[in-house]
Amino acid sequence: MPKHEMTWNLYDLVPKGGFDTLYAEIEADLAKYPAHYAACDPGMAPERFAEVIRFNEAVREKLNRLDGFADLSTSADLRDQRAKLLKSRCDDLQVKCVDAALPLRHWIKGLAAEGKQRLGDAAAARLFAGVPGLRYVLEYLRLSARHTLTQGEERIVTRKLISGAGALGELYDQICDGFVYDFRPRGRKPRRLATQEDVLRYIRSASASEREAAYRCLLSPYREHLGKLFTCYVALVKDWDNDAKLRSFASPIARRNFYNKVPDAAVEALLAVTADNAGLYQEFFRLKARLLKMKKLRRYDIYAPSGAPGPTLPLAEGVELVLDAFGGFAPGFAERARRIIAARHVDSHPRPGKRTGAFCAGIAPAVTPYVLLNYSGDSNAVSTLAHELGHGVHDLYAAAQSISAYGTPLPLAETASTLAEMVVFERLLARCRTDAARRALLLEKIGESYGTVMRQSYIVRFELEAHRRIAAGTTEDGLSRLWLELLREQFGGAVEVAEEFGSEWAYIPHIFKTPFYCYAYNFGELLSLSLYARYRQDGPRFVPRIEAILAAGSSRAPEDVLREAGIDLCSPSFWQGSFDVIGGWLAELKRLGRRGA
Ligand SMILES: [Zn+2]
């Protein structure tokens, strides 16, 4: 068990000093593509087709290891110039790999390719039978034919991606990573906070003036640099939307939905039902104001703790608690999480220069996933630990799939992580000895679920409208006004929103780098709630159903995988069912509130 700070061992990706060797090996592999491509023919033996596919997968695994090494090295120290150089070399190699595999992908999609007989449906079905684990992946590739450009155009797009959208995303990071935060709580000495994590800790402070000061200093550099950030955003939005149009998607969000492998109707049902339930959180915020003995909450206060802060857990204890809760839910969860820690694949604590936030990187089925945290020891940090280990657990369940079916489609990608948080939450709740402690935890949980469900859904609603307005012409102030309008709509008068929150949109990296991504959190949280509700009802015999969803990776359509667990994604009543779980927490909170706050 880790006693102190953990740092990760990246040499499981690429052996020490082996970067250049692996790089050269991939370059040599690229020269073998033409021979494989030459063998492709509708009449070829399925075994030979399988060999082509496995070759392509082997190259991808090597590239993922190399790129993962460069990427994780950069995340561990954003100022490490050597790591940045490795990353940029990987980007170049990535382009070469995409180029080399392009004719093959085109041919599999059934598109016209010079000197080749087109691959028809019947012949495709015969060849795909040679790689049974990848049938859905390959069929989906054929579906994407209608969103594919010509080979020449795809080549241009791949190159422009790195110098265009990719570079703008990096520029966004660089602008924001350079921010310093001047923290000025009323009546106290002002001080400069070095990292965003330091600032975010104060939005959960027990002191109202510290919370206000935290948001002020968090948003102020974004407001100051809003012009630059707006320029990045407009270019990225136009890039995304132009691409969507060129690829014949019905709308910008339809492009994301297609990549996510979810029907537009499921996302529409999700967003609509979520907006219908805005009143649930408004009621929560009114109740929270009463419990905090405030007339009305301000936007600064929505993450305010109730009562004394819970105990801070050193990393070792946090890990123990999470593993124990996982074990009580499903031994397979605990065992897999333990494997990640034992492999020394966790970078645990904040440091200057380290990437903020937290993530889990699943590189390849044969590689134990890597987890980056900025662990502080509060209950939120314990939740994040559970969340990211949950991602890793998911990846390890899917590790029996080959690399093309290993990554989970985005809406399912948050399933194990949010489920893991839920399990840890129940454990923490069960450990509470007093009503006050239960109340504090429920307040925190519903508040967090606001952040994952309602807030994310409104971020996507903002994007839907922002993409429309940018196409028609708008300004940074126009976007800030839109953001404020939507904030006021979701809080419906239950929370007072100060004007300065207008520039908050610029603080959300996802809308810059992965448009419409945020509904995945909403999707994942509600899906996990419903799975967890089923688990509570059916007991441990429901666990294998959950494990089957995780183990499927992306080898099958999410809709089909979920249908087997009794879930219909396009049904509003399914989504409403998850809100009933949140409603149950709220009812419990009200009951505790009546017993004396
Ligand atoms: Zn996540």
Boltz pocket constraint, residues with backbone or C-beta under 6 A from the ligand:
constraints:
  - pocket:
      binder: B
      contacts: [[A, 387], [A, 391], [A, 413], [A, 414], [A, 417]]
      max_distance: 6.0
